Amino acid sequence: MLNRTKVRRCFMKTDRQLTSLMASIRVLSSTRELPDVLRQLLQEALHVIDGSTAGVLFLYDEQQDVLYAESAIGFNMETLGKVRLKPGEGMSGKTFQQKRGNIYSHLHDTKTGMANLSTQNAMYYEQSLPELAYPVSALSVPLYLSDGTCIGVLTVDIFERKHTFEPNDLDLLETFARQASIAVENARLYSQNKRTQEIHQALSRVSLSYGGLNDITGALAHLLSKHVVVVNEFAEELSSYPEQSTFTLPSSLLENMLTSLYIEKHQGVQTWTMDLDQTALYTFPIQIDAEPIGLLIIIGSKEAMLSPLDQVAIEQALPIFVMELHQRGKQDVDDLMYTARLLEMVIHSSEPEAPTQELLMHIPTGSHQRYVIGKLQLDHSGVPVPMYNRMKQQLMRKVYYEQSKLSDVTIVYERHFDLTFLFTFSSATMPLTIRAFLNELLSYTQSKWNLSGYVGLGRHVSKPTALKESYMEAVRVIHYLQRKQRPNELVDFDSLGPYRLFLNMNEEELIDYVFDKLGILMTHDPSSELLNTLFVYMEQGQRLKETALALYVHVNTVKYRLKKIYELLGIKGFTVEEAFNIHLALKIANYLEISSFSHNRQK
């Protein structure tokens, strides 16, 4: 009789639970918004499973490979929401990893199941309860979508010692979870469609109204409820929202982001942290044909992760950012190309008067105004043909970016990695800025593509009509650097000294002059010791002490060598004219790098 009563009670309990299960499924199916479905799911689970007093619904974030608490009953959600479980961590993490339901029948089982919680997660768990306690019993089941994807875990707990879960409770919760997953999937699709439509409408409004970069950034920030920053490939902030935010992105972190994108070639979304891991930053490349032109940075608290719908918004916004940045660059190029053509005509036209007059409309003039032509010539012989145009585009973006930082008007035109600049200035410090500008471009091409280059500067002129002369001087400097095999250097025409006289002279005549003045020394001095001493002696103004210091020898050694030189030349000393002729011959020998003198390479 006792067994029959027990069986009847068991059937009555099961029947009641099944009735409750069906009612719960109907309630879930009638709810459409995903947040409401998730909250209702947990409430109905506790209603269906007898004795359960608390529960947590964890959802899986594929990007970070963690489970996060989406909803909870019996816990402080503000604290529990900070928990991030790795697959296999805690009872819920084990269920997710094993992809099957688990029952923790007794207090010992729940303690064992939670033993591997990280220190931080254990702290958040403790803080989420009025007082630290382990569940007396617990059930944990996975939630699946129709395609078999596990999207999370439902865990229900008992904290009262008078009751524990039994295997039939696990079966019932698994049945509930399977039915509830359908409601979750439907709600996700509904919410995703609704959210996608809202995203599309918001971004379309900005795009169709021809909103600028700031409008697009602001629209995305509102959709995500996060701080959004857009930077270009040179770490320049182009747009930020909220505009009045006190947040500052550390330059070292930004440099790491750009290095990851441009040097290490990580093209996908990346996650970064700062402020002792309390702030999460997500970076998305803004690119044209797989070529990055900027970076979209999403910033928020680590707990407020990007949802799949947030990522939909970002994916829809990225093409708009691409178009805006591309349009910006194209507009800059169009504006600069016209003046570039004028400069090219002024320099290369046989009758530059007309283009010069038109160029005057685009550059400052006045009695204190000065102009100078600079040239950067890059050796692009090793550039692969498929990369040629892409590298030129990147180079010109860098040029225009650096150009935008100059305070004075600068015009540039480019032909086959050969860049010609017109710099205008009126301040005494601008020439130093110009040199820094050109050195930055030289350094950029070296570090990015390992291209060697030569930089030449003409002399400053006070009239635009003299630009052609300044250009020719810059060209002659390039020829000098190439002749001397001195890549990756910047030299101005004035610093060439007498060497500039040799640039357009017949080389045979120069060689004849050298051998006429120095031939006897070269014949009797195969090691070039005497020639080198004589060269330094002339460079030091025929001062013995300074010559000895420059050669790291004793003064008497210099005297001895000079005596031998005088004997070979058949003179007792140098007259002014003889000193000039000898010094000039030494300069020419150095310039021509004649074999018996070339290893000295005095400059």
C-alpha positions as CSV (number, residue, x, y, z in Angstrom):
1,M,0.0,0.0,0.0
2,L,2.9,2.3,0.8
3,N,4.7,1.7,-2.5
4,R,1.4,2.2,-4.4
5,T,1.0,5.6,-2.7
6,K,4.6,6.6,-3.5
7,V,4.1,5.6,-7.1
8,R,0.9,7.6,-7.3
9,R,2.6,10.6,-5.8
10,C,5.5,10.2,-8.3
11,F,3.0,10.1,-11.2
12,M,1.2,13.1,-9.9
13,K,4.4,15.0,-9.6
14,T,5.5,14.1,-13.1
15,D,2.1,15.0,-14.5
16,R,2.2,18.3,-12.7
17,Q,5.7,19.0,-14.0
18,L,4.7,18.1,-17.6
19,T,1.7,20.4,-17.4
20,S,3.9,23.1,-16.0
21,L,6.4,22.4,-18.8
22,M,3.8,22.8,-21.5
23,A,2.5,26.0,-20.0
24,S,6.0,27.4,-19.7
25,I,6.7,26.6,-23.4
26,R,3.5,28.4,-24.4
27,V,4.5,31.4,-22.4
28,L,8.0,31.5,-24.0
29,S,6.5,31.0,-27.5
30,S,4.3,34.0,-27.1
31,T,7.2,36.3,-26.3
32,R,9.1,37.9,-29.2
33,E,11.8,40.2,-27.8
34,L,15.0,38.3,-27.1
35,P,15.8,39.9,-23.7
36,D,12.2,39.2,-22.6
37,V,12.5,35.6,-23.8
38,L,15.8,35.0,-21.9
39,R,14.4,36.5,-18.7
40,Q,11.2,34.4,-19.0
41,L,13.1,31.3,-19.8
42,L,14.9,31.4,-16.5
43,Q,11.7,32.1,-14.5
44,E,9.8,29.2,-16.2
45,A,12.7,26.9,-15.6
46,L,12.5,27.5,-11.9
47,H,8.8,27.1,-12.1
48,V,9.1,23.7,-13.8
49,I,11.8,22.2,-11.7
50,D,10.5,21.5,-8.2
51,G,12.7,22.8,-5.3
52,S,14.9,25.1,-7.4
53,T,15.5,28.4,-5.7
54,A,18.1,30.1,-8.0
55,G,19.4,29.9,-11.5
56,V,21.6,31.5,-14.1
57,L,21.4,31.6,-17.9
58,F,24.9,31.8,-19.5
59,L,25.4,32.7,-23.1
60,Y,28.5,31.9,-25.1
61,D,30.6,34.7,-26.7
62,E,32.5,33.1,-29.5
63,Q,34.8,36.0,-30.0
64,Q,36.2,35.9,-26.5
65,D,35.5,32.1,-26.0
66,V,33.7,32.7,-22.7
67,L,30.3,32.2,-21.1
68,Y,28.8,35.3,-19.6
69,A,25.7,35.6,-17.3
70,E,22.8,37.0,-19.3
71,S,20.1,36.6,-16.7
72,A,19.9,35.3,-13.1
73,I,17.5,34.7,-10.3
74,G,18.7,34.6,-6.7
75,F,21.9,36.4,-7.5
76,N,23.0,40.0,-7.7
77,M,23.2,40.4,-11.5
78,E,25.3,43.5,-11.3
79,T,28.1,41.5,-9.8
80,L,27.4,38.1,-11.4
81,G,27.3,39.8,-14.8
82,K,31.1,40.3,-14.5
83,V,31.8,36.6,-14.5
84,R,33.5,35.2,-17.6
85,L,33.7,31.4,-17.6
86,K,36.1,29.6,-19.9
87,P,34.7,26.3,-21.4
88,G,35.4,23.7,-18.7
89,E,35.4,26.2,-15.8
90,G,32.8,25.7,-13.1
91,M,29.6,23.6,-13.4
92,S,28.2,25.6,-16.3
93,G,31.6,25.7,-18.1
94,K,31.9,21.9,-17.8
95,T,28.4,21.4,-19.2
96,F,29.2,23.7,-22.2
97,Q,32.5,21.8,-22.8
98,Q,30.9,18.4,-22.5
99,K,27.8,19.4,-24.5
100,R,25.5,17.3,-22.2
101,G,23.5,17.9,-19.1
102,N,25.0,17.3,-15.6
103,I,23.4,16.7,-12.2
104,Y,25.2,17.7,-9.1
105,S,23.2,15.8,-6.5
106,H,24.9,16.9,-3.3
107,L,26.9,19.7,-1.7
108,H,30.1,17.8,-2.2
109,D,29.4,17.5,-5.9
110,T,28.7,21.3,-6.4
111,K,31.9,22.2,-4.4
112,T,33.9,19.8,-6.7
113,G,32.2,21.3,-9.8
114,M,33.1,24.8,-8.8
115,A,36.6,24.1,-7.5
116,N,38.3,25.3,-10.6
117,L,36.7,28.7,-10.8
118,S,39.3,31.4,-11.4
119,T,40.1,33.7,-8.4
120,Q,38.4,36.6,-10.1
121,N,35.2,34.6,-11.0
122,A,35.1,33.1,-7.5
123,M,35.2,36.6,-6.1
124,Y,32.4,37.8,-8.3
125,Y,30.3,34.7,-7.4
126,E,30.8,35.3,-3.7
127,Q,29.9,39.0,-4.1
128,S,26.7,38.1,-6.0
129,L,25.2,36.3,-2.9
130,P,24.1,37.8,0.4
131,E,26.5,35.4,2.0
132,L,28.9,32.8,0.6
133,A,27.2,29.5,0.0
134,Y,27.5,26.6,-2.4
135,P,24.4,25.1,-3.9
136,V,23.2,22.0,-2.1
137,S,22.3,20.6,-5.5
138,A,22.4,21.8,-9.1
139,L,21.3,20.9,-12.6
140,S,23.1,22.3,-15.7
141,V,22.0,21.7,-19.3
142,P,23.2,23.1,-22.7
143,L,21.1,25.2,-25.0
144,Y,21.2,24.4,-28.7
145,L,20.1,26.1,-31.9
146,S,18.5,24.0,-34.6
147,D,21.8,23.8,-36.5
148,G,23.4,22.1,-33.5
149,T,25.3,25.2,-32.3
150,C,25.5,25.4,-28.5
151,I,24.7,29.0,-27.6
152,G,24.8,28.7,-23.8
153,V,24.0,26.9,-20.6
154,L,21.0,26.9,-18.2
155,T,21.9,26.1,-14.6
156,V,19.4,25.9,-11.7
157,D,20.4,25.6,-8.0
158,I,19.0,24.6,-4.7
159,F,20.3,26.4,-1.6
160,E,17.9,24.7,0.9
161,R,19.3,21.5,2.5
162,K,15.9,19.8,2.7
163,H,15.7,19.1,-1.1
164,T,18.0,17.7,-3.8
165,F,17.7,17.1,-7.5
166,E,17.1,13.7,-8.9
167,P,17.8,12.2,-12.4
168,N,14.2,12.7,-13.6
169,D,14.7,16.5,-12.8
170,L,17.6,16.5,-15.2
171,D,15.5,14.8,-17.8
172,L,12.8,17.3,-17.4
173,L,15.2,20.3,-17.5
174,E,16.8,18.9,-20.7
175,T,13.3,18.6,-22.3
176,F,12.5,22.1,-21.2
177,A,15.8,23.4,-22.6
178,R,15.2,21.7,-26.0
179,Q,11.8,23.4,-26.3
180,A,13.1,26.7,-24.9
181,S,15.9,26.7,-27.4
182,I,13.3,27.0,-30.2
183,A,11.8,30.0,-28.6
184,V,15.2,31.5,-28.1
185,E,16.2,30.9,-31.7
186,N,12.9,32.5,-32.9
187,A,13.4,35.5,-30.6
188,R,17.0,35.9,-31.8
189,L,15.9,35.9,-35.4
190,Y,13.1,38.4,-34.6
191,S,15.4,40.7,-32.6
192,Q,18.2,40.4,-35.2
193,N,15.8,41.3,-38.0
194,K,14.4,44.2,-36.1
195,R,17.8,45.4,-34.9
196,T,19.3,45.0,-38.4
197,Q,16.5,47.1,-39.8
198,E,17.1,49.8,-37.2
199,I,20.8,49.7,-38.0
200,H,20.2,49.9,-41.7
201,Q,17.8,52.8,-41.3
202,A,20.2,54.7,-39.0
203,L,23.2,54.3,-41.2
204,S,21.3,54.9,-44.4
205,R,20.1,58.2,-43.0
206,V,23.7,59.3,-42.4
207,S,24.8,58.0,-45.8
208,L,22.0,59.5,-47.9
209,S,22.2,62.8,-46.1
210,Y,25.9,62.9,-47.1
211,G,26.9,63.1,-43.5
212,G,30.6,63.4,-42.9
213,L,32.9,61.2,-41.0
214,N,31.9,62.7,-37.6
215,D,28.2,62.0,-38.4
216,I,28.9,58.4,-39.3
217,T,31.0,57.9,-36.2
218,G,28.3,59.4,-34.0
219,A,25.6,57.2,-35.6
220,L,27.6,54.0,-34.9
221,A,28.4,55.1,-31.4
222,H,24.7,55.6,-30.6
223,L,23.8,52.2,-32.1
224,L,26.5,50.5,-30.0
225,S,26.3,52.7,-26.9
226,K,30.1,52.8,-26.9
227,H,32.9,55.1,-27.6
228,V,34.0,55.0,-31.3
229,V,37.3,56.3,-32.7
230,V,38.6,56.3,-36.3
231,V,42.3,56.7,-37.0
232,N,44.2,56.6,-40.3
233,E,47.3,54.5,-41.0
234,F,49.6,57.2,-39.5
235,A,47.9,57.1,-36.1
236,E,46.1,60.4,-36.7
237,E,42.7,60.6,-35.1
238,L,40.2,61.5,-37.8
239,S,37.0,61.2,-35.8
240,S,35.8,60.4,-32.2
241,Y,32.4,60.1,-30.5
242,P,31.5,61.2,-27.9
243,E,33.5,64.3,-28.9
244,Q,33.8,65.6,-25.3
245,S,34.9,62.2,-23.9
246,T,37.7,62.3,-21.4
247,F,39.0,59.0,-22.7
248,T,42.5,59.1,-24.0
249,L,43.9,56.2,-26.1
250,P,47.5,55.6,-25.1
251,S,49.9,56.3,-28.0
252,S,51.8,53.0,-27.2
253,L,48.6,51.0,-27.5
254,L,47.6,52.7,-30.7
255,E,51.1,52.0,-32.1
256,N,50.7,48.3,-31.2
257,M,47.3,48.2,-33.0
258,L,48.7,49.7,-36.2
259,T,51.8,47.4,-36.0
260,S,49.5,44.4,-35.7
261,L,47.5,45.6,-38.8
262,Y,50.2,46.9,-41.1
263,I,53.3,45.0,-40.1
264,E,52.0,41.7,-38.7
265,K,49.2,41.7,-41.2
266,H,46.4,40.8,-38.8
267,Q,43.4,41.7,-41.0
268,G,40.4,40.6,-38.8
269,V,38.8,42.0,-35.7
270,Q,41.2,42.1,-32.7
271,T,40.5,42.6,-28.9
272,W,42.7,44.7,-26.7
273,T,42.5,45.7,-23.0
274,M,43.7,48.6,-20.9
275,D,43.1,50.1,-17.4
276,L,44.1,46.9,-15.7
277,D,41.9,44.9,-18.1
278,Q,38.8,46.9,-17.2
279,T,38.4,48.5,-20.6
280,A,38.0,46.4,-23.8
281,L,38.9,47.8,-27.2
282,Y,37.9,46.1,-30.5
283,T,39.7,47.1,-33.7
284,F,38.3,46.6,-37.2
285,P,40.4,47.4,-40.3
286,I,39.0,49.9,-42.8
287,Q,40.3,48.7,-46.1
288,I,40.0,48.9,-49.9
289,D,40.8,45.7,-51.8
290,A,42.4,44.1,-48.7
291,E,44.6,47.3,-48.3
292,P,44.1,49.0,-44.9
293,I,43.6,52.7,-45.0
294,G,42.5,53.2,-41.4
295,L,41.3,51.6,-38.2
296,L,37.9,51.6,-36.5
297,I,38.2,51.3,-32.7
298,I,35.3,50.4,-30.5
299,I,35.8,51.1,-26.7
300,G,33.7,50.0,-23.8
301,S,33.9,48.3,-20.4
302,K,35.1,44.7,-20.5
303,E,31.8,43.4,-19.2
304,A,29.8,45.2,-22.0
305,M,31.0,42.9,-24.8
306,L,30.0,43.3,-28.4
307,S,26.9,41.3,-29.2
308,P,26.3,39.6,-32.5
309,L,23.9,42.4,-33.4
310,D,26.6,45.0,-32.5
311,Q,28.9,43.3,-35.0
312,V,26.2,43.4,-37.6
313,A,26.1,47.2,-37.1
314,I,29.8,47.4,-37.4
315,E,29.8,45.3,-40.6
316,Q,27.2,47.5,-42.2
317,A,29.1,50.7,-41.1
318,L,32.5,49.6,-42.4
319,P,31.7,50.1,-46.1
320,I,30.5,53.6,-45.3
321,F,33.7,54.4,-43.5
322,V,35.6,53.1,-46.5
323,M,33.7,55.3,-48.9
324,E,34.2,58.4,-46.6
325,L,37.9,57.9,-46.1
326,H,38.4,57.1,-49.8
327,Q,36.4,60.2,-50.8
328,R,38.4,62.3,-48.4
329,G,41.7,61.0,-49.9
330,K,40.4,61.4,-53.5
331,Q,39.3,65.0,-52.8
332,D,42.7,65.8,-51.3
333,V,44.4,64.3,-54.3
334,D,42.2,66.2,-56.8
335,D,43.0,69.5,-55.0
336,L,46.7,68.8,-55.0
337,M,47.0,67.4,-58.5
338,Y,46.1,70.7,-60.2
339,T,48.9,72.6,-58.4
340,A,51.2,69.7,-59.0
341,R,50.7,70.0,-62.8
342,L,51.4,73.7,-62.6
343,L,54.6,73.1,-60.8
344,E,55.6,70.5,-63.3
345,M,55.0,72.9,-66.2
346,V,56.9,75.7,-64.5
347,I,60.0,73.4,-64.0
348,H,59.9,71.6,-67.4
349,S,58.3,74.1,-69.8
350,S,60.6,76.0,-72.2
351,E,58.4,79.0,-71.7
352,P,57.3,78.9,-68.0
353,E,55.9,82.4,-67.8
354,A,52.2,81.4,-68.2
355,P,52.2,78.5,-65.7
356,T,54.3,80.6,-63.3
357,Q,51.6,83.3,-63.3
358,E,49.0,80.7,-62.6
359,L,51.1,79.1,-59.9
360,L,51.4,82.5,-58.2
361,M,47.6,82.2,-57.5
362,H,48.2,79.2,-55.3
363,I,51.4,80.2,-53.3
364,P,52.2,83.1,-51.0
365,T,54.2,86.0,-52.4
366,G,55.9,89.0,-50.8
367,S,59.3,90.5,-50.2
368,H,60.0,88.1,-47.3
369,Q,58.8,85.0,-49.0
370,R,61.3,82.3,-50.0
371,Y,61.0,79.2,-52.2
372,V,63.1,76.0,-52.5
373,I,62.8,72.9,-54.6
374,G,63.5,69.5,-53.0
375,K,63.7,66.1,-54.7
376,L,63.3,62.6,-53.3
377,Q,64.3,59.9,-55.7
378,L,63.6,56.3,-54.7
379,D,65.2,53.2,-56.2
380,H,62.2,51.2,-57.2
381,S,63.9,48.7,-59.4
382,G,63.1,45.9,-57.1
383,V,59.4,46.7,-56.7
384,P,57.2,43.8,-58.0
385,V,55.0,45.0,-60.8
386,P,51.7,43.9,-59.0
387,M,52.7,46.0,-56.0
388,Y,53.8,49.1,-58.0
389,N,50.6,51.1,-58.0
390,R,49.6,50.1,-54.5
391,M,52.9,51.2,-53.1
392,K,52.7,54.5,-54.9
393,Q,49.3,55.1,-53.4
394,Q,50.5,54.3,-49.9
395,L,53.5,56.6,-50.5
396,M,51.4,59.5,-51.6
397,R,49.0,59.1,-48.7
398,K,52.1,59.4,-46.4
399,V,53.3,62.4,-48.4
400,Y,49.9,64.2,-48.2
401,Y,49.6,63.3,-44.5
402,E,53.1,64.8,-43.6
403,Q,52.4,67.7,-46.0
404,S,49.2,68.5,-44.1
405,K,51.3,69.1,-40.9
406,L,53.4,71.8,-42.5
407,S,52.5,75.4,-41.7
408,D,53.5,76.8,-45.1
409,V,52.2,75.9,-48.6
410,T,53.9,72.9,-50.1
411,I,53.3,71.5,-53.6
412,V,54.4,68.1,-54.8
413,Y,54.3,66.1,-58.0
414,E,55.3,62.4,-58.4
415,R,56.6,60.5,-61.4
416,H,57.7,56.9,-61.0
417,F,58.7,57.2,-57.3
418,D,60.5,60.4,-58.1
419,L,59.0,63.2,-56.0
420,T,59.6,66.9,-56.5
421,F,58.5,69.4,-53.8
422,L,58.1,73.1,-53.9
423,F,58.4,74.5,-50.3
424,T,57.4,78.0,-49.5
425,F,58.5,79.7,-46.3
426,S,59.1,83.0,-44.6
427,S,60.4,82.0,-41.2
428,A,64.0,81.3,-40.4
429,T,63.2,77.9,-38.8
430,M,61.3,76.5,-41.8
431,P,64.4,75.1,-43.5
432,L,64.9,72.8,-40.6
433,T,61.3,71.7,-40.8
434,I,61.7,71.0,-44.5
435,R,64.7,68.8,-43.8
436,A,62.8,66.9,-41.1
437,F,59.9,66.4,-43.5
438,L,62.1,64.9,-46.2
439,N,64.0,62.8,-43.7
440,E,60.7,61.4,-42.4
441,L,59.7,60.3,-45.9
442,L,63.1,58.8,-46.5
443,S,62.9,56.9,-43.2
444,Y,59.3,55.8,-44.0
445,T,60.2,54.2,-47.4
446,Q,63.2,52.5,-45.8
447,S,61.3,50.9,-42.9
448,K,58.2,50.0,-44.9
449,W,59.6,48.7,-48.1
450,N,63.4,48.7,-47.7
451,L,63.7,51.2,-50.5
452,S,66.9,53.3,-50.7
453,G,66.6,56.9,-51.8
454,Y,68.4,60.1,-52.4
455,V,67.3,63.6,-51.3
456,G,68.6,66.8,-52.8
457,L,67.7,70.4,-52.0
458,G,68.3,73.4,-54.3
459,R,69.2,76.8,-53.1
460,H,66.5,79.2,-51.6
461,V,65.2,81.7,-54.2
462,S,63.1,84.8,-53.7
463,K,61.2,84.7,-56.9
464,P,59.0,82.0,-58.4
465,T,60.6,82.6,-61.8
466,A,63.9,81.1,-60.3
467,L,62.3,77.8,-59.4
468,K,63.7,76.1,-62.4
469,E,67.3,76.9,-61.2
470,S,66.5,75.6,-57.7
471,Y,65.1,72.4,-59.3
472,M,68.3,71.9,-61.5
473,E,70.4,72.3,-58.4
474,A,68.4,69.6,-56.5
475,V,68.9,67.3,-59.5
476,R,72.6,67.9,-59.5
477,V,72.7,67.0,-55.8
478,I,71.0,63.7,-56.6
479,H,73.5,63.0,-59.3
480,Y,76.3,63.7,-56.9
481,L,74.9,61.3,-54.2
482,Q,74.4,58.6,-56.9
483,R,78.0,59.2,-58.2
484,K,79.3,58.9,-54.6
485,Q,77.1,55.9,-53.8
486,R,75.6,57.7,-50.8
487,P,72.0,56.4,-50.5
488,N,69.6,57.5,-47.8
489,E,71.2,60.9,-47.3
490,L,69.9,64.4,-47.6
491,V,72.3,67.0,-49.1
492,D,71.6,70.6,-50.1
493,F,73.3,72.3,-53.0
494,D,75.3,74.8,-51.0
495,S,77.0,72.1,-48.9
496,L,78.5,70.5,-52.1
497,G,81.1,73.3,-52.1
498,P,83.5,73.0,-55.1
499,Y,82.1,69.5,-55.9
500,R,79.2,71.1,-57.6
501,L,81.6,72.5,-60.2
502,F,82.6,69.0,-61.2
503,L,79.1,67.7,-61.9
504,N,78.7,69.0,-65.4
505,M,82.4,68.9,-66.4
506,N,84.0,66.3,-68.8
507,E,85.3,63.5,-66.6
508,E,88.3,62.8,-68.8
509,E,89.5,66.4,-68.4
510,L,89.1,66.1,-64.6
511,I,91.1,62.9,-64.6
512,D,93.9,64.6,-66.7
513,Y,94.0,67.5,-64.2
514,V,94.4,65.1,-61.2
515,F,97.2,63.2,-62.8
516,D,98.9,66.4,-63.9
517,K,99.0,67.7,-60.4
518,L,99.2,64.5,-58.3
519,G,100.5,61.9,-60.7
520,I,104.0,61.7,-59.2
521,L,102.6,61.3,-55.7
522,M,100.2,58.6,-56.8
523,T,103.1,56.7,-58.5
524,H,105.3,56.8,-55.4
525,D,102.5,56.4,-52.8
526,P,100.6,53.1,-53.6
527,S,99.1,53.1,-50.1
528,S,97.8,56.6,-50.5
529,E,99.3,57.6,-47.1
530,L,100.9,60.7,-48.5
531,L,97.8,61.7,-50.5
532,N,95.6,61.3,-47.5
533,T,97.9,63.3,-45.3
534,L,98.1,66.1,-47.9
535,F,94.3,66.1,-48.3
536,V,93.7,66.5,-44.6
537,Y,96.5,69.1,-44.4
538,M,94.7,71.2,-47.0
539,E,91.3,70.7,-45.5
540,Q,92.7,71.9,-42.1
541,G,94.0,75.1,-43.6
542,Q,97.6,73.9,-43.7
543,R,97.8,73.8,-39.9
544,L,100.1,71.1,-38.5
545,K,98.5,70.5,-35.1
546,E,95.0,70.2,-36.4
547,T,96.2,67.9,-39.2
548,A,97.9,65.6,-36.6
549,L,94.8,65.5,-34.5
550,A,92.6,64.6,-37.5
551,L,95.0,61.8,-38.6
552,Y,95.6,60.6,-35.0
553,V,99.4,60.9,-35.5
554,H,102.2,63.0,-33.9
555,V,103.0,66.4,-35.4
556,N,106.5,65.2,-36.3
557,T,104.9,62.4,-38.4
558,V,103.0,65.1,-40.3
559,K,106.2,67.1,-40.8
560,Y,108.0,64.1,-42.1
561,R,105.3,63.2,-44.6
562,L,105.1,66.8,-45.8
563,K,108.9,66.9,-46.3
564,K,108.6,63.8,-48.5
565,I,105.8,65.3,-50.5
566,Y,107.8,68.5,-51.1
567,E,110.7,66.4,-52.3
568,L,108.5,64.4,-54.8
569,L,106.9,67.6,-56.1
570,G,110.3,69.4,-56.3
571,I,109.2,72.3,-54.2
572,K,110.2,73.8,-50.8
573,G,106.6,74.7,-49.8
574,F,103.2,75.8,-51.2
575,T,102.6,79.1,-52.7
576,V,99.0,80.3,-52.6
577,E,98.5,79.3,-56.2
578,E,100.2,75.9,-55.8
579,A,98.1,75.2,-52.7
580,F,94.9,76.1,-54.6
581,N,95.8,73.8,-57.5
582,I,96.9,70.9,-55.3
583,H,93.8,71.2,-53.1
584,L,91.5,71.3,-56.2
585,A,93.2,68.2,-57.6
586,L,92.7,66.4,-54.3
587,K,89.0,67.4,-54.3
588,I,88.5,66.1,-57.9
589,A,90.3,62.9,-57.0
590,N,88.0,62.4,-54.1
591,Y,84.9,63.2,-56.2
592,L,86.0,60.8,-59.0
593,E,87.1,58.1,-56.4
594,I,90.2,57.5,-58.3
595,S,91.5,54.0,-57.2
596,S,94.6,55.1,-55.4
597,F,92.7,57.6,-53.3
598,S,89.1,56.1,-53.2
599,H,89.5,54.2,-49.9
600,N,89.9,57.5,-48.0
601,R,86.5,58.7,-49.0
602,Q,86.9,62.1,-47.4
603,K,83.7,64.1,-47.8
